[in-house]
Amino acid sequence: MTRTNVAERLNLAVSTATKMCPQLAGRRIQIAEDWAGSLTIGVGQFCTNPGLILLPEGLEGDNFIELTLKALAQTQSQPMLTEAIAENFSRGKGAMAAFGKGELDGLVKDRNVAAAVVSASASEFMANPILSHGVFGPSGLIVRTPDSVAMIACAKALIGQLTCTIQMEENDQILVEKLLPILEPWIQVLSAAPLVSKAPEYSPQKTSAGVR
């Protein structure tokens, strides 16, 4: 079961997540390139732009980050809608980098911005709520999880998701069965802010943003 690409973590407290299950060595190149493309399309200003990945620790995860940074290095800076939005992007990515490791800086000049990527451990993510806050623009956070227990704990700690993606293989089925009850409520309810939520007219099962 695979969900389509995920929605961006917006400054309306709507966030995004991709759960990367362990058995993905054979597809990590394609996933890394696809994530880089989704992160930067529209300068990260589309509501279907991914902002957060839960990625297992280990050499394969390290390689995934390398592949992602290589793909992002091929992209160019682009103008955001306004200079104020670009300034907010700059502040937001800087705040995240203060609590994690800056993998890609995301240079900002006037309205033009480049992709920014920060990585953090699961414990850093759990201990610093600011890492759960959205950064509007081409900003990605990679949370490294040591095991399935930590991945589930991070999933439970998420504030709310517009949509989620699970990248998995058959051997990940047990983990996915534990993740789905945590994620499925977000399929039916769009969490736009702590005090504002609504059930959309079309659930993701009925749209291009749903299960395929």
TORPA-4810 file (N, C-alpha, C, O; in nm, 3 decimals):
<nodes>
NODE_1_0.085_-0.119_0.000_0.000_0.000_0.000_0.089_0.124_0.000_0.169_0.141_0.092_M
NODE_2_0.076_0.208_-0.099_0.159_0.326_-0.112_0.073_0.449_-0.128_-0.017_0.452_-0.211_T
NODE_3_0.101_0.550_-0.049_0.027_0.674_-0.063_0.105_0.766_-0.156_0.228_0.758_-0.165_R
NODE_4_0.033_0.853_-0.224_0.097_0.942_-0.319_0.180_1.047_-0.246_0.176_1.058_-0.124_T
NODE_5_0.257_1.124_-0.325_0.348_1.220_-0.265_0.277_1.315_-0.171_0.159_1.346_-0.188_N
NODE_6_0.352_1.360_-0.071_0.293_1.418_0.046_0.281_1.568_0.038_0.348_1.633_-0.042_V
NODE_7_0.196_1.623_0.121_0.175_1.768_0.121_0.275_1.838_0.210_0.325_1.781_0.307_A
NODE_8_0.303_1.960_0.176_0.404_2.039_0.245_0.360_2.077_0.385_0.240_2.092_0.413_E
NODE_9_0.458_2.092_0.475_0.429_2.143_0.608_0.414_2.293_0.597_0.513_2.365_0.583_R
NODE_10_0.293_2.341_0.604_0.264_2.482_0.583_0.269_2.560_0.713_0.268_2.503_0.822_L
NODE_11_0.275_2.695_0.700_0.273_2.778_0.820_0.133_2.793_0.876_0.110_2.877_0.963_N
NODE_12_0.038_2.711_0.828_-0.095_2.703_0.890_-0.103_2.585_0.985_-0.212_2.543_1.024_L
NODE_13_0.011_2.532_1.021_0.021_2.416_1.110_-0.022_2.288_1.040_-0.047_2.187_1.106_A
NODE_14_-0.030_2.291_0.909_-0.051_2.167_0.834_0.087_2.113_0.802_0.170_2.185_0.746_V
NODE_15_0.113_1.991_0.835_0.245_1.937_0.807_0.237_1.814_0.719_0.130_1.770_0.679_S
NODE_16_0.353_1.761_0.690_0.372_1.661_0.587_0.460_1.550_0.635_0.548_1.574_0.716_T
NODE_17_0.441_1.432_0.590_0.534_1.327_0.628_0.544_1.219_0.524_0.446_1.183_0.460_A
NODE_18_0.665_1.168_0.507_0.689_1.047_0.431_0.756_0.948_0.525_0.860_0.979_0.583_T
NODE_19_0.697_0.832_0.541_0.758_0.728_0.623_0.836_0.636_0.531_0.778_0.571_0.444_K
NODE_20_0.967_0.630_0.548_1.052_0.549_0.463_1.085_0.421_0.538_1.166_0.422_0.631_M
NODE_21_1.024_0.311_0.498_1.046_0.185_0.566_1.181_0.125_0.529_1.240_0.163_0.427_C
NODE_22_1.231_0.030_0.611_1.370_-0.014_0.596_1.406_-0.084_0.466_1.519_-0.067_0.419_P
NODE_23_1.317_-0.162_0.405_1.354_-0.248_0.293_1.347_-0.176_0.159_1.272_-0.217_0.070_Q
NODE_24_1.424_-0.068_0.144_1.408_0.015_0.024_1.538_0.035_-0.054_1.547_0.127_-0.135_L
NODE_25_1.638_-0.050_-0.031_1.768_-0.029_-0.093_1.758_-0.023_-0.245_1.826_0.059_-0.308_A
NODE_26_1.675_-0.108_-0.304_1.666_-0.114_-0.449_1.602_0.007_-0.512_1.620_0.029_-0.632_G
NODE_27_1.526_0.086_-0.436_1.451_0.199_-0.493_1.499_0.333_-0.441_1.439_0.436_-0.473_R
NODE_28_1.605_0.335_-0.363_1.640_0.460_-0.297_1.683_0.569_-0.396_1.662_0.687_-0.369_R
NODE_29_1.744_0.531_-0.509_1.784_0.632_-0.607_1.660_0.703_-0.662_1.656_0.826_-0.668_I
NODE_30_1.561_0.624_-0.704_1.440_0.683_-0.760_1.365_0.764_-0.657_1.314_0.872_-0.689_Q
NODE_31_1.356_0.714_-0.533_1.284_0.787_-0.428_1.354_0.919_-0.398_1.289_1.022_-0.381_I
NODE_32_1.488_0.916_-0.392_1.564_1.039_-0.363_1.542_1.143_-0.472_1.520_1.260_-0.444_A
NODE_33_1.549_1.100_-0.597_1.530_1.193_-0.708_1.387_1.247_-0.711_1.365_1.366_-0.736_E
NODE_34_1.290_1.160_-0.684_1.151_1.205_-0.683_1.126_1.304_-0.569_1.055_1.404_-0.587_D
NODE_35_1.184_1.276_-0.452_1.164_1.366_-0.339_1.227_1.503_-0.368_1.167_1.606_-0.337_W
NODE_36_1.347_1.503_-0.426_1.412_1.630_-0.459_1.327_1.709_-0.557_1.313_1.831_-0.543_A
NODE_37_1.271_1.641_-0.657_1.186_1.710_-0.753_1.059_1.765_-0.690_1.017_1.877_-0.721_G
NODE_38_0.998_1.686_-0.602_0.875_1.731_-0.535_0.902_1.845_-0.438_0.818_1.933_-0.420_S
NODE_39_1.019_1.843_-0.376_1.054_1.946_-0.279_1.070_2.083_-0.343_1.040_2.185_-0.282_L
NODE_40_1.118_2.085_-0.468_1.153_2.212_-0.531_1.052_2.261_-0.634_1.058_2.376_-0.676_T
NODE_41_0.959_2.176_-0.676_0.864_2.221_-0.777_0.779_2.337_-0.721_0.731_2.331_-0.608_I
NODE_42_0.763_2.440_-0.802_0.688_2.557_-0.756_0.754_2.630_-0.641_0.687_2.700_-0.565_G
NODE_43_0.886_2.614_-0.626_0.964_2.673_-0.517_0.906_2.632_-0.381_0.908_2.709_-0.286_V
NODE_44_0.856_2.510_-0.373_0.805_2.460_-0.246_0.677_2.525_-0.200_0.645_2.520_-0.082_G
NODE_45_0.604_2.587_-0.291_0.484_2.662_-0.253_0.354_2.590_-0.288_0.246_2.647_-0.271_Q
NODE_46_0.363_2.467_-0.336_0.244_2.387_-0.362_0.204_2.311_-0.237_0.290_2.274_-0.157_F
NODE_47_0.075_2.289_-0.220_0.029_2.217_-0.101_0.060_2.068_-0.109_0.036_1.995_-0.012_C
NODE_48_0.112_2.021_-0.223_0.153_1.881_-0.234_0.304_1.867_-0.230_0.360_1.772_-0.284_T
NODE_49_0.370_1.962_-0.166_0.516_1.961_-0.156_0.559_1.892_-0.027_0.516_1.933_0.081_N
NODE_50_0.643_1.790_-0.034_0.682_1.717_0.087_0.779_1.796_0.174_0.867_1.863_0.121_P
NODE_51_0.765_1.788_0.304_0.853_1.862_0.393_0.924_1.781_0.498_1.016_1.831_0.562_G
NODE_52_0.883_1.655_0.517_0.939_1.575_0.627_0.950_1.430_0.585_0.857_1.372_0.529_L
NODE_53_1.066_1.371_0.612_1.087_1.228_0.589_1.136_1.164_0.718_1.226_1.216_0.784_I
NODE_54_1.076_1.051_0.754_1.129_0.966_0.860_1.211_0.857_0.792_1.157_0.773_0.721_L
NODE_55_1.341_0.859_0.813_1.435_0.775_0.739_1.516_0.689_0.836_1.576_0.742_0.929_L
NODE_56_1.519_0.557_0.815_1.599_0.471_0.903_1.747_0.509_0.903_1.801_0.552_0.801_P
NODE_57_1.811_0.494_1.017_1.955_0.514_1.028_2.027_0.403_0.952_1.968_0.301_0.917_E
NODE_58_2.157_0.424_0.929_2.237_0.322_0.863_2.294_0.371_0.731_2.264_0.482_0.686_G
NODE_59_2.378_0.287_0.670_2.448_0.324_0.548_2.353_0.353_0.433_2.377_0.444_0.354_L
NODE_60_2.244_0.276_0.422_2.150_0.299_0.313_2.079_0.433_0.328_2.054_0.503_0.230_E
NODE_61_2.048_0.468_0.454_1.989_0.600_0.478_2.088_0.711_0.448_2.051_0.814_0.392_G
NODE_62_2.215_0.689_0.486_2.319_0.788_0.455_2.329_0.808_0.304_2.341_0.920_0.255_D
NODE_63_2.323_0.696_0.230_2.332_0.703_0.085_2.212_0.776_0.026_2.225_0.849_-0.072_N
NODE_64_2.094_0.755_0.087_1.975_0.826_0.039_1.993_0.976_0.051_1.957_1.050_-0.040_F
NODE_65_2.050_1.022_0.163_2.073_1.166_0.180_2.172_1.216_0.075_2.152_1.322_0.016_I
NODE_66_2.279_1.140_0.051_2.376_1.179_-0.050_2.311_1.190_-0.188_2.337_1.286_-0.261_E
NODE_67_2.228_1.095_-0.222_2.159_1.097_-0.351_2.064_1.216_-0.361_2.053_1.280_-0.466_L
NODE_68_1.995_1.246_-0.250_1.904_1.360_-0.249_1.979_1.491_-0.269_1.938_1.575_-0.349_T
NODE_69_2.089_1.508_-0.197_2.168_1.631_-0.209_2.227_1.644_-0.349_2.237_1.754_-0.402_L
NODE_70_2.265_1.531_-0.408_2.317_1.535_-0.545_2.208_1.581_-0.642_2.234_1.662_-0.731_K
NODE_71_2.088_1.529_-0.624_1.977_1.570_-0.711_1.942_1.716_-0.691_1.916_1.787_-0.788_A
NODE_72_1.942_1.762_-0.566_1.908_1.902_-0.538_2.015_1.997_-0.591_1.986_2.112_-0.624_L
NODE_73_2.139_1.948_-0.598_2.247_2.032_-0.650_2.226_2.065_-0.797_2.285_2.161_-0.849_A
NODE_74_2.143_1.987_-0.866_2.115_2.011_-1.007_2.004_2.114_-1.027_1.977_2.156_-1.139_Q
NODE_75_1.939_2.155_-0.918_1.830_2.251_-0.929_1.883_2.394_-0.910_1.992_2.414_-0.856_T
NODE_76_1.807_2.490_-0.954_1.846_2.630_-0.945_1.753_2.705_-0.851_1.639_2.663_-0.828_Q
NODE_77_1.803_2.814_-0.796_1.717_2.897_-0.712_1.606_2.957_-0.798_1.624_2.982_-0.917_S
NODE_78_1.491_2.981_-0.735_1.375_3.034_-0.805_1.309_3.140_-0.717_1.327_3.138_-0.595_Q
NODE_79_1.232_3.231_-0.776_1.169_3.336_-0.696_1.042_3.287_-0.626_0.958_3.222_-0.688_P
NODE_80_1.031_3.318_-0.498_0.908_3.293_-0.425_0.809_3.406_-0.456_0.843_3.501_-0.526_M
NODE_81_0.689_3.394_-0.403_0.583_3.487_-0.440_0.615_3.631_-0.401_0.590_3.724_-0.478_L
NODE_82_0.672_3.649_-0.281_0.707_3.784_-0.235_0.838_3.779_-0.159_0.882_3.671_-0.118_T
NODE_83_0.900_3.895_-0.140_1.022_3.900_-0.060_0.994_3.862_0.085_1.077_3.799_0.150_E
NODE_84_0.877_3.901_0.136_0.842_3.868_0.274_0.834_3.717_0.293_0.879_3.665_0.396_A
NODE_85_0.778_3.645_0.197_0.771_3.499_0.205_0.912_3.440_0.201_0.942_3.346_0.274_I
NODE_86_0.998_3.496_0.116_1.136_3.449_0.110_1.208_3.473_0.242_1.287_3.390_0.286_A
NODE_87_1.181_3.587_0.305_1.242_3.616_0.435_1.194_3.517_0.541_1.272_3.472_0.624_E
NODE_88_1.065_3.485_0.539_1.012_3.386_0.634_1.075_3.250_0.611_1.105_3.178_0.707_N
NODE_89_1.096_3.214_0.485_1.164_3.089_0.453_1.305_3.088_0.513_1.347_2.989_0.572_F
NODE_90_1.376_3.200_0.498_1.512_3.209_0.549_1.515_3.193_0.701_1.600_3.121_0.754_S
NODE_91_1.423_3.259_0.771_1.417_3.247_0.916_1.379_3.105_0.958_1.437_3.050_1.052_R
NODE_92_1.283_3.047_0.889_1.235_2.915_0.925_1.341_2.807_0.910_1.359_2.724_0.999_G
NODE_93_1.411_2.809_0.797_1.514_2.708_0.775_1.630_2.726_0.874_1.692_2.628_0.918_K
NODE_94_1.658_2.852_0.908_1.763_2.878_1.006_1.726_2.827_1.144_1.811_2.775_1.216_G
NODE_95_1.599_2.842_1.181_1.553_2.793_1.311_1.563_2.641_1.318_1.602_2.585_1.421_A
NODE_96_1.529_2.572_1.209_1.539_2.427_1.207_1.685_2.382_1.216_1.717_2.288_1.289_M
NODE_97_1.772_2.450_1.143_1.913_2.411_1.142_1.978_2.427_1.279_2.076_2.359_1.310_A
NODE_98_1.921_2.516_1.362_1.976_2.536_1.497_1.956_2.414_1.585_2.026_2.397_1.685_A
NODE_99_1.860_2.328_1.549_1.830_2.211_1.631_1.864_2.080_1.559_1.837_1.972_1.611_F
NODE_100_1.923_2.091_1.441_1.960_1.972_1.366_2.090_1.998_1.291_2.168_2.085_1.329_G
NODE_101_2.112_1.921_1.187_2.233_1.934_1.106_2.195_1.989_0.969_2.114_1.929_0.898_K
NODE_102_2.253_2.102_0.933_2.225_2.160_0.803_2.293_2.080_0.693_2.416_2.082_0.683_G
NODE_103_2.216_2.011_0.612_2.272_1.932_0.502_2.287_2.017_0.375_2.379_1.997_0.296_E
NODE_104_2.196_2.113_0.359_2.196_2.201_0.243_2.142_2.336_0.289_2.034_2.343_0.348_L
NODE_105_2.218_2.443_0.263_2.189_2.571_0.326_2.065_2.640_0.273_1.992_2.702_0.350_D
NODE_106_2.039_2.633_0.145_1.923_2.703_0.090_1.944_2.853_0.084_1.879_2.928_0.157_G
NODE_107_2.034_2.897_-0.003_2.067_3.039_-0.012_1.947_3.122_-0.053_1.865_3.079_-0.134_L
NODE_108_1.938_3.241_0.006_1.827_3.332_-0.023_1.884_3.465_-0.070_1.972_3.522_-0.005_V
NODE_109_1.835_3.515_-0.185_1.873_3.646_-0.236_1.749_3.712_-0.291_1.693_3.669_-0.392_K
NODE_110_1.707_3.819_-0.224_1.582_3.885_-0.259_1.469_3.782_-0.252_1.448_3.721_-0.147_D
NODE_111_1.397_3.762_-0.362_1.289_3.662_-0.363_1.339_3.523_-0.404_1.266_3.425_-0.391_R
NODE_112_1.461_3.514_-0.451_1.512_3.388_-0.503_1.568_3.301_-0.391_1.650_3.345_-0.310_N
NODE_113_1.523_3.175_-0.389_1.567_3.083_-0.284_1.605_2.950_-0.348_1.556_2.914_-0.455_V
NODE_114_1.693_2.879_-0.280_1.732_2.744_-0.318_1.688_2.648_-0.209_1.657_2.689_-0.097_A
NODE_115_1.687_2.521_-0.241_1.639_2.420_-0.147_1.728_2.412_-0.022_1.850_2.426_-0.030_A
NODE_116_1.663_2.389_0.090_1.733_2.371_0.218_1.694_2.235_0.275_1.577_2.196_0.270_A
NODE_117_1.791_2.164_0.331_1.765_2.034_0.392_1.835_2.029_0.527_1.953_2.061_0.539_V
NODE_118_1.761_1.987_0.628_1.814_1.968_0.763_1.787_1.824_0.804_1.680_1.770_0.776_V
NODE_119_1.884_1.762_0.869_1.861_1.629_0.925_1.868_1.636_1.077_1.938_1.721_1.133_S
NODE_120_1.797_1.546_1.143_1.795_1.541_1.289_1.772_1.397_1.332_1.712_1.318_1.259_A
NODE_121_1.818_1.366_1.450_1.790_1.234_1.505_1.647_1.230_1.557_1.584_1.333_1.577_S
NODE_122_1.598_1.110_1.578_1.463_1.096_1.632_1.452_1.163_1.769_1.351_1.226_1.800_A
NODE_123_1.556_1.150_1.850_1.554_1.212_1.983_1.555_1.363_1.974_1.487_1.430_2.052_S
NODE_124_1.629_1.420_1.879_1.629_1.565_1.859_1.491_1.611_1.813_1.442_1.715_1.857_E
NODE_125_1.430_1.536_1.725_1.297_1.571_1.676_1.195_1.570_1.789_1.112_1.660_1.799_F
NODE_126_1.202_1.468_1.875_1.105_1.457_1.984_1.128_1.565_2.090_1.033_1.609_2.155_M
NODE_127_1.253_1.607_2.108_1.286_1.701_2.215_1.267_1.847_2.175_1.263_1.934_2.262_A
NODE_128_1.257_1.875_2.046_1.250_2.013_1.998_1.126_2.033_1.911_1.132_2.007_1.791_N
NODE_129_1.016_2.077_1.969_0.891_2.094_1.893_0.904_2.184_1.771_0.826_2.172_1.677_P
NODE_130_1.002_2.274_1.770_1.017_2.364_1.656_1.043_2.286_1.528_1.011_2.333_1.418_I
NODE_131_1.100_2.165_1.541_1.126_2.084_1.422_0.998_2.032_1.360_0.997_1.988_1.245_L
NODE_132_0.888_2.035_1.436_0.758_1.993_1.383_0.685_2.106_1.314_0.582_2.084_1.251_S
NODE_133_0.737_2.227_1.325_0.671_2.341_1.265_0.705_2.350_1.117_0.816_2.316_1.077_H
NODE_134_0.612_2.396_1.038_0.634_2.402_0.894_0.721_2.519_0.852_0.722_2.624_0.916_G
NODE_135_0.793_2.499_0.742_0.867_2.607_0.677_0.814_2.614_0.534_0.836_2.523_0.455_V
NODE_136_0.745_2.722_0.501_0.686_2.738_0.368_0.796_2.763_0.267_0.868_2.862_0.276_F
NODE_137_0.808_2.675_0.170_0.912_2.685_0.069_0.983_2.553_0.051_0.940_2.452_0.108_G
NODE_138_1.090_2.550_-0.028_1.160_2.425_-0.059_1.252_2.380_0.055_1.374_2.373_0.039_P
NODE_139_1.192_2.350_0.167_1.267_2.312_0.287_1.229_2.170_0.328_1.110_2.139_0.341_S
NODE_140_1.329_2.085_0.348_1.303_1.947_0.388_1.372_1.912_0.518_1.485_1.954_0.543_G
NODE_141_1.304_1.835_0.600_1.360_1.783_0.725_1.365_1.631_0.715_1.264_1.566_0.687_L
NODE_142_1.482_1.575_0.739_1.500_1.430_0.740_1.525_1.387_0.884_1.627_1.424_0.943_I
NODE_143_1.434_1.309_0.939_1.448_1.258_1.076_1.497_1.114_1.069_1.431_1.028_1.011_V
NODE_144_1.613_1.087_1.129_1.673_0.953_1.125_1.624_0.872_1.245_1.642_0.912_1.360_R
NODE_145_1.564_0.759_1.217_1.509_0.674_1.322_1.592_0.548_1.338_1.620_0.481_1.238_T
NODE_146_1.633_0.513_1.461_1.718_0.395_1.482_1.645_0.263_1.465_1.707_0.161_1.435_P
NODE_147_1.512_0.263_1.484_1.436_0.139_1.473_1.289_0.173_1.452_1.250_0.290_1.450_D
NODE_148_1.208_0.069_1.437_1.066_0.089_1.411_0.994_0.153_1.530_0.897_0.226_1.512_S
NODE_149_1.042_0.126_1.650_0.982_0.186_1.770_0.995_0.338_1.764_0.899_0.410_1.793_V
NODE_150_1.113_0.386_1.727_1.135_0.530_1.717_1.054_0.590_1.603_1.003_0.701_1.616_A
NODE_151_1.041_0.518_1.491_0.962_0.569_1.380_0.816_0.586_1.420_0.753_0.686_1.386_M
NODE_152_0.764_0.488_1.492_0.625_0.495_1.538_0.608_0.610_1.638_0.508_0.683_1.634_I
NODE_153_0.707_0.627_1.727_0.700_0.735_1.826_0.701_0.871_1.756_0.626_0.961_1.796_A
NODE_154_0.784_0.887_1.654_0.788_1.014_1.580_0.656_1.038_1.507_0.608_1.151_1.500_C
NODE_155_0.599_0.932_1.452_0.470_0.946_1.383_0.363_0.993_1.479_0.281_1.078_1.445_A
NODE_156_0.364_0.940_1.599_0.266_0.981_1.699_0.287_1.125_1.744_0.192_1.192_1.785_K
NODE_157_0.410_1.173_1.735_0.442_1.309_1.781_0.408_1.416_1.678_0.410_1.534_1.710_A
NODE_158_0.378_1.375_1.555_0.347_1.473_1.452_0.219_1.548_1.486_0.123_1.490_1.536_L
NODE_159_0.218_1.678_1.457_0.104_1.762_1.492_-0.017_1.728_1.405_-0.129_1.722_1.456_I
NODE_160_0.004_1.705_1.278_-0.104_1.675_1.186_-0.053_1.681_1.044_0.038_1.758_1.015_G
NODE_161_-0.110_1.601_0.957_-0.061_1.592_0.820_-0.174_1.616_0.722_-0.287_1.571_0.742_Q
NODE_162_-0.143_1.689_0.614_-0.240_1.702_0.507_-0.254_1.568_0.435_-0.365_1.520_0.413_L
NODE_163_-0.141_1.509_0.399_-0.139_1.372_0.349_-0.008_1.308_0.392_0.083_1.377_0.436_T
NODE_164_0.001_1.179_0.378_0.122_1.105_0.413_0.155_1.006_0.302_0.067_0.960_0.230_C
NODE_165_0.282_0.974_0.291_0.329_0.872_0.199_0.403_0.765_0.279_0.484_0.797_0.365_T
NODE_166_0.375_0.641_0.250_0.454_0.531_0.305_0.527_0.465_0.189_0.463_0.409_0.099_I
NODE_167_0.658_0.471_0.190_0.740_0.402_0.091_0.781_0.269_0.154_0.851_0.267_0.256_Q
NODE_168_0.739_0.158_0.094_0.758_0.029_0.159_0.779_-0.082_0.057_0.754_-0.066_-0.063_M
NODE_169_0.825_-0.194_0.108_0.832_-0.319_0.034_0.755_-0.425_0.115_0.709_-0.398_0.226_E
NODE_170_0.741_-0.543_0.059_0.662_-0.647_0.126_0.714_-0.677_0.266_0.635_-0.703_0.356_E
NODE_171_0.846_-0.676_0.285_0.903_-0.710_0.415_0.873_-0.605_0.523_0.899_-0.628_0.641_N
NODE_172_0.819_-0.491_0.482_0.786_-0.385_0.578_0.642_-0.394_0.627_0.597_-0.306_0.700_D
NODE_173_0.569_-0.498_0.589_0.425_-0.503_0.615_0.391_-0.491_0.763_0.296_-0.423_0.798_Q
NODE_174_0.468_-0.556_0.849_0.439_-0.552_0.993_0.449_-0.409_1.046_0.363_-0.364_1.122_I
NODE_175_0.554_-0.339_1.005_0.571_-0.200_1.048_0.458_-0.113_0.994_0.405_-0.028_1.066_L
NODE_176_0.423_-0.133_0.869_0.317_-0.052_0.807_0.184_-0.073_0.879_0.108_0.022_0.896_V
NODE_177_0.157_-0.195_0.920_0.032_-0.223_0.991_0.026_-0.148_1.124_-0.083_-0.118_1.174_E
NODE_178_0.141_-0.117_1.182_0.145_-0.039_1.305_0.133_0.111_1.277_0.080_0.186_1.359_K
NODE_179_0.183_0.154_1.160_0.179_0.296_1.126_0.042_0.342_1.078_0.000_0.454_1.106_L
NODE_180_-0.027_0.256_1.006_-0.153_0.297_0.944_-0.257_0.349_1.043_-0.321_0.450_1.014_L
NODE_181_-0.277_0.285_1.159_-0.376_0.340_1.253_-0.342_0.480_1.301_-0.430_0.557_1.340_P
NODE_182_-0.212_0.514_1.300_-0.170_0.648_1.340_-0.197_0.747_1.228_-0.235_0.862_1.253_I
NODE_183_-0.178_0.704_1.105_-0.187_0.795_0.990_-0.326_0.806_0.931_-0.362_0.912_0.879_L
NODE_184_-0.405_0.701_0.937_-0.532_0.699_0.866_-0.631_0.806_0.911_-0.707_0.854_0.827_E
NODE_185_-0.635_0.847_1.038_-0.727_0.957_1.074_-0.705_1.083_0.992_-0.799_1.160_0.970_P
NODE_186_-0.581_1.107_0.947_-0.553_1.228_0.870_-0.610_1.219_0.728_-0.625_1.321_0.661_W
NODE_187_-0.640_1.098_0.684_-0.698_1.084_0.550_-0.836_1.150_0.546_-0.874_1.208_0.445_I
NODE_188_-0.910_1.140_0.656_-1.048_1.188_0.659_-1.061_1.331_0.708_-1.158_1.399_0.675_Q
NODE_189_-0.965_1.379_0.788_-0.976_1.512_0.848_-0.853_1.594_0.812_-0.740_1.552_0.835_V
NODE_190_-0.876_1.711_0.756_-0.769_1.804_0.724_-0.746_1.895_0.844_-0.832_1.975_0.879_L
NODE_191_-0.628_1.882_0.907_-0.596_1.964_1.022_-0.528_2.091_0.975_-0.409_2.089_0.941_S
NODE_192_-0.601_2.202_0.973_-0.548_2.328_0.921_-0.485_2.414_1.029_-0.397_2.495_1.000_A
NODE_193_-0.527_2.397_1.151_-0.472_2.472_1.264_-0.525_2.405_1.390_-0.623_2.331_1.384_A
NODE_194_-0.461_2.430_1.506_-0.509_2.364_1.628_-0.658_2.383_1.655_-0.722_2.294_1.710_P
NODE_195_-0.714_2.499_1.616_-0.855_2.526_1.646_-0.943_2.522_1.522_-1.063_2.551_1.529_L
NODE_196_-0.885_2.485_1.408_-0.963_2.483_1.284_-0.940_2.350_1.215_-0.828_2.319_1.173_V
NODE_197_-1.044_2.271_1.202_-1.032_2.148_1.126_-1.164_2.121_1.056_-1.271_2.160_1.104_S
NODE_198_-1.156_2.054_0.943_-1.277_2.024_0.870_-1.258_1.895_0.793_-1.146_1.858_0.759_K
NODE_199_-1.366_1.826_0.765_-1.362_1.708_0.681_-1.381_1.753_0.538_-1.485_1.809_0.505_A
NODE_200_-1.283_1.730_0.451_-1.296_1.776_0.313_-1.405_1.701_0.239_-1.439_1.588_0.273_P
NODE_201_-1.461_1.768_0.138_-1.570_1.706_0.062_-1.524_1.578_-0.006_-1.598_1.481_-0.015_E
NODE_202_-1.399_1.580_-0.053_-1.345_1.461_-0.118_-1.229_1.410_-0.035_-1.129_1.480_-0.016_Y
NODE_203_-1.240_1.290_0.016_-1.130_1.231_0.091_-1.022_1.188_-0.006_-1.050_1.170_-0.125_S
NODE_204_-0.896_1.170_0.041_-0.789_1.131_-0.050_-0.814_1.002_-0.125_-0.756_0.980_-0.231_P
NODE_205_-0.902_0.914_-0.071_-0.931_0.791_-0.146_-0.999_0.824_-0.278_-0.997_0.742_-0.369_Q
NODE_206_-1.060_0.944_-0.290_-1.139_0.979_-0.407_-1.068_1.077_-0.499_-1.123_1.116_-0.602_K
NODE_207_-0.944_1.116_-0.463_-0.875_1.218_-0.541_-0.737_1.169_-0.580_-0.695_1.059_-0.543_T
NODE_208_-0.667_1.251_-0.656_-0.531_1.217_-0.698_-0.433_1.220_-0.583_-0.319_1.178_-0.599_S
NODE_209_-0.475_1.269_-0.466_-0.387_1.274_-0.350_-0.407_1.154_-0.260_-0.361_1.156_-0.146_A
NODE_210_-0.473_1.051_-0.307_-0.507_0.940_-0.219_-0.432_0.813_-0.245_-0.326_0.813_-0.307_G
NODE_211_-0.487_0.705_-0.199_-0.424_0.573_-0.207_-0.423_0.527_-0.351_-0.522_0.544_-0.423_V
NODE_212_-0.314_0.470_-0.393_-0.310_0.414_-0.528_-0.242_0.279_-0.526_-0.229_0.215_-0.630_R
</nodes>
